[in-house]
Amino acid sequence: MIGDIWQWTPFMFIVLLAVPEGQSVEQVEAATLDGVSMGLWAFVILFPLYWILITSVKLPIDVNNGPFYLLFVDSQPSDHAWKYIFFDLRNDTLRLYMNTVIISLASTALALILGSAAAYALTHFVFHPKVGAVLDFVE
């Protein structure tokens, strides 16, 4: 195994260094822009999760002071909210989750029933459209 690593690592290194040499400037610029756009997209996706996490470890007074995002600089972390949810509420927390599960399962079942009925109707209904009605709908 060490021999394989010793043999193939320099080869792969040379191959990886040679790949950018054969590409045009446009391809390299497009890849750079694509990387930047992916970085911005990752920021858009991850920032709300970061904000939720930071807000969950702040005191209520720190949350009400404004949107500050640097923990240990703008505020000191506290586990008061987590203690309240898991220790102070105790069994009441699980009841709230059970309500959420029941509502989500009921709404999913309702959507499946209505969607199945609509799919059945669309597949078994013979429809003879009039061109004027279709054009009115499209416009």
N, C-alpha and C positions, 0 to 999 in steps of 0.2 A: 504494500500500500504506500509506504513512504517512497519507494522507487517510482511508482506511478505518479505521485504528486511531484516528485523531483523531475520527472520526464515531461509531464504535460503542462505544468504551470507556466514555464517560460513560453511554450508554444501558444497557449491560449492568450497569454499577455501580448505577444506579438500580433496575433490575429485581431485582438480587440483594439490594439493601437492602429492597425492598418485599416480597419473598417472606416473610420472617419476620413481618412485620406482619399478614399475613392468616391466620396459623396460630393455632390455639388453644394455650392454655397446656399442655394435656395432650400435644399433639403435640410441642411444644418440649421438655417434660420427658422424653418417651419417646425422642426423638432424643438427648438428652443422656445418658440412661441407656444407650442403645444404643452411643453413642460410648465411654462409660466401659467397658462390657463388652467392646467390641472392643479397647480399649487393654489391658485385663487379659488378654484372650486373646492378643494380640500378645506381651505379657510372658511368658506361660506358654510360648508357642512359641519365642520368641527367647532366653530366658534359658539354657536348656541349651546352645544353640549358643555363646553368649557364654562360658559356663563351660568348654566344651571348648576354645575358643580361648585363654582365659586360662590354663587348665591346661597347654596345649601349650607355652607360652612361660615356664613356671616351672621352676626347678631342682627336682630330686626332694625335697630337704630342705624347700623351700617348700610343695610339694604335701602332704607328710606332716605339716606343722605344723598344718594345719586348712584349712577352706574360707574363704579370704579372697578377695574378689572385686574389689578395687580394685588394678589394676595401677599401678605406680610409687608406691603408697602402702604396700601390704602386702608387695610384693616387687618386685624388679627383673627385667625381662624378659630371657630368654636364649633363644638359638636352638639350644641343645645337642640337644634332642630332634629337631629338624628335620635338623640335621647328621648325627645318628646314623642316621636313617632313610634319608636320600638319599645320604650320602657314606660312612659307615662300613660299612653293610650292602651297599651297591652292588647287585650282581646278586641278592642274596638277597631284597631288597625286592620285586623284580618276580616272583620265584618265589612269594612269599606271595600276591601279588595274583592270579597265575595260578591258584593253588589255589582262591581264592575264586571266581573266574570259573567254573572247572570245576564246583565244587560247586553254585553257583547255577544254572548251565545244566542240570545233571543233575537237580536237584530240580524245576526248572520243567518239564522234559520229562516227568518222572514224574507231576507233578500234572496236566499236560495229557492224558497217556495215561489215567490213572485217571478224570479228570473227563469225558473224552470217552466212555469206556466206560460210566460212570454215566449220562450224559445220553442215550446211545443206549438203555440199558436202560429208563430212565424214560419215554422217548417211545414205545417199542415194546411195553412190557409192559402188558397189560390187567389192571387192578386193580379188583376188586369189593369195596369195603370193607364191613365189617359195622359197623353203627352202634355197637354195644357196644364194639368194639375201638377205634373212633375216639374215643369218649367216655373210655375208659380212658387213651388216650394224651394227650388234652387235659387231663384232670384230673391 
